[in-house]
């Protein structure tokens, strides 16, 4: 049996209540993700946490022509992982959106501190199956899941461990339909953790 990886997408202060680009109920994803991280680690799997890690000047931000307010600027408290998210010592961090020209929606566009892509990390650990949760359903979760499916991974989206921005009211619903249409399974965390096959 191939080990499973958990991809925690962008559970950062700026995306949680009180942050610069707060996702409604963004902090509600933390508890199921913490449970999933323990489950995956106990089974010899891999926990990966992606983060937006933007420079102060990037076309991703409104003032430089993008659509978003300033958020998750490198080294700021807003870019830090939420303090309630329990990332154990073996967690691999992937930083994305690090350049002035890239949005960095997908974790597969990011790199570890030693320059590896997420795909390279997963391949090195023999990962075929990916549990995905985090923020936000309609942007970085969606983009990461679609890229994972393109790379041939089996993807399970943890439906109680995601929340969306919903610039349009049905953005998250549409994103979930799109992920499912491309082959992702949509499963609550407890069911995914029982599904040990």
N, C-alpha and C positions, 0 to 999 in steps of 0.2 A: 504494500500500500504506500502510495506517495504521501509525503507530509502535506499538511494544509498550511496556508498562510492567511493571516488576517491583515487586511489593508485598512488602516484607520485614516480617513481622509480629512485633513484640515480642521481638527478639533482644537482651534486656537482661540485665544481670548477675544480677538476682534470679531469673530463670527458667533460668539455666544452673547447672551443678554448683557447689555451694558457696553458692548464693543462697538467699534467704528462701523462695522457692517454686520450688525447682529442678525442672525437667522432666527426667526420666531421659534422658541423652544429649543434652540440649538444645544443647550446644556442637557437636554433630555436624552441625547444619544450616548452620554458618557457611561451610565450604569450598565446598559447591555454590552457596550464595547469593552468595559473592564472585565465583565464575566467572560466574554469571548476570548479576550487576551489570555486570561488564566487557562482556559480550556485548551487553547491552541498551544501555549507554551508547555503545558503538562504532557502533551502528546508529541513533543519534539518538533512542533511546527515553528513557523516564523511569524513574528509580529513586525509589521512595517507601518510607520506613521509618516504620512506626507504632510508637508506644510507649505503654505504660500510664504515666499521669502523675497518680497519685492524690494527693488532699490527705490529710493525716494522719488526719483524721476523715471516714470515709465508710462508708455502710452496706454497702459491698462487703467490708469487713473483718469478721472474726469478732467482735471486741469490740464492734462496733456492729450486730450482727445478721446479718452476711453469712456466707459459707462459707469465706473465704480468710484465711490469716494476713496480717499487714501486709507489703506488698511494693510496690516501685516508687513510693515516695513522692517527690513532686516535689523535684528538686534533690539527691537522695541518690545515693551511688555505686551503690546497687542499681538505681536507675532508669536509669543510664547504659547506653548500648549496649555490648555486649561488646567489649573492646578488639581482638579479632581480626577483628571485622566491619569490612570496609573500605568506608566510605561516602565516595564522592567528593564534590567540592565542590557539584555540582549536585543532590545528593540532597535531596528534599523530606521534611521530618519532619512527621508528623501525630500530635498528642497526643490521647489519649482517656481516658475515665474521670476527667476533670478536676474533676467536681463531687462534692458530698457524696451525691448521690442516684443517680448513674449507675454501672453496672457497666463500661460501655465495652468490651464484648467486640469489637464490630465496628470496624474502621478507618474505616468509613463514618460512624460516629458522631463521629469526631474532627475536629479542626480544625488547620490550619497556624497558625503564629505570627501571620499576618496575617488570620486568621479565616475562611479558605476551607475548605470541606469537601473530602474526598477526591474526591467525584464532580465538584465544580466544577474541581478541579485537572486531573483526567483529561480532562474535556470541553474545557478550555482548550487542552490539548495534542493534541486530536484522537485520543485513545487509544480503541481499541475492544477491544484484546486485553490480557489481564492474566495475567502469570505470578505465582503466589503461593507463598511458602514462609515458614517461621518457626515460632513457638510461640504457643499449643499447638494441635495438630491438632483436638482435641475442644472447644476453646473459641474463642479469638480467630481462629484460621485458619478454622474452620468458619463462624463468624458473618460474617467478612469476605467469604468466598467466596459465601455465600448472598446477602448484600446486593449483591455485584457482579453476580451472575446476575439478581437482581431489577431492577437498573439496565440490564440488557441487554448487559453485557460478555461477550465470549468469555473463559472462564477456564480456565487450565491450572494444576493443582496439581502442584507439583514434589515427587514422592513421596519422594525421598531428602533433601529439604530441609525436612522437617517432623518433629516429634516430639510425642507427646501426654502429658497428665497421667494419664489413665486412672484416675480415682477408682473407676470400675468397669472390670474388665479389658478389656471390648470397646468402650469408649467411642470410641476412635480409629477402630476398624474401622467402627463404626456411623456415625461422622461422615463418613468417606470414602464410604460407601455413599450417605449422604444427599446429599452434595455432587455425587456422580456422577449420582444420580437426578434432580437439578435441572438437570443439563446441564454440569457441570464435567468436564473431561478430566483423568485422573490419569496423569501422565507423568514418568519419571525426568528429571532435569535435562539430562543429555547428549542425550537424545532430543529434548527440548523445544528445545534450542539448535540442533539440526540442522534442526528443523522450521520453516524460515525462509519461511513462506508467509503 
